[in-house]
């Protein structure tokens, strides 16, 4: 997992960053992150979850969900039916050069569907 990642705007263009792919731990997961500092505000940064199988071509995948605010700078995404690989997306759009965000993804909680 990434610890205390900082993104700072060099311009005001919208940019999407991707974390490396990692193997899923189970079919479903609850992902969480903490936004430690944010000088953009008003939805200038959004986080998502993408999934795919190992044999799927290309670097893309299927959106598995997006993070929503829980409280106090913490965000959560609950995803079901995950494929073999998972990664996060960070979409960043500043309104001025120098704005930024510092965040960290927390360890996921993996769980299988009950039978």
N, C-alpha and C positions, 0 to 999 in steps of 0.2 A: 504494500500500500504506500501511497505517497504521504509524506509528512511535511506539513507547513510549506506548501507551494505558493509562490507569489507570482502574479501576472500583473504587469504594468503596461499601460497603453503607450504606444509610440505614435499612434494616430487614432482617428475616430472610426476606422473601418470595423465592421463586425467580423470577428474571427472565431472559428471553432477549433479547439484543441482536443486531442484524443489521448487517453492514457494507453499504456500497453495492454494487449490482450492478456487475460489470465483465465485459468480453468475454473469452471463453476464448481462449487462444493456440494450442490444439491439442485434439485429441480426448481426450487423457489428460494428467494432471499429477501432480507430486509437490509438495505444499504443505508448508511448514514454518513453525514459529513458535518464538519463544523466550520463556519465562516468566522475566522479569527478577527479579520479587519476588512473593511470595505469602504473605499472612498468614492465608489461609483453610485451606489444606491439605486432605487427605483427600477429594479429588474435589469440592471446593466450586465449581470452575469447570471446564467442559468446552467444547471447541471442535469445530465441525462444518463441513462443506462442503455447500452447497445449489446446485442448478443448475436452469435452466429455459430455454425458448426465448423469443425476444422477443415472439412472438404469444400466449404463455400468459397468461391473465388472472390478476389478483391479485398480491399481493406474496409469496406462498409459492413453493415449488418442490419439487423432489424431493431427498431426502437423497442425496448422492453419497459420503459417508464421514464418518468422525470421526477426530480427531487422537489418536494414542497416543504415550506417552512413549518417547523414544529414549534420551537420557541427558543429564545435566547441565542440566536445564531446557529441553531442546529436544524438540519434538513434531513428528510427521510424519503426513501423510495422503496416501495414494496413491489417486487416483481415476481411473476409466476410463469411457469413454462419456459424457463431459460434453456437455451441451447448449450453446446459444449464450452463455448468461450464467451467471456464477458469483458466489457471495458466501459469507461465513463467518457462522456463528452462534456466539455466546458465551452460554452458559447459566451463570448466576451465582447461587449460594446461599450466603450467609454464615450463620454460627451466632451472630454478634454484630454489632451496629452498629459501623462503623468498620473492619471487616476489608476487605481488598481484594487486588487483583492488578494487576501491571504487566506488560504483554506487548507483543510486536511480531510482526507477520506478516512473514516474509522473502519475497523474490521467488520465484515458483514456477518449477519446471522443467517446461516443456511438451514433450510428445512425441506423435507420431502412431503408430498401430499399424503395425508393419512388415508389408509385403506380399510 
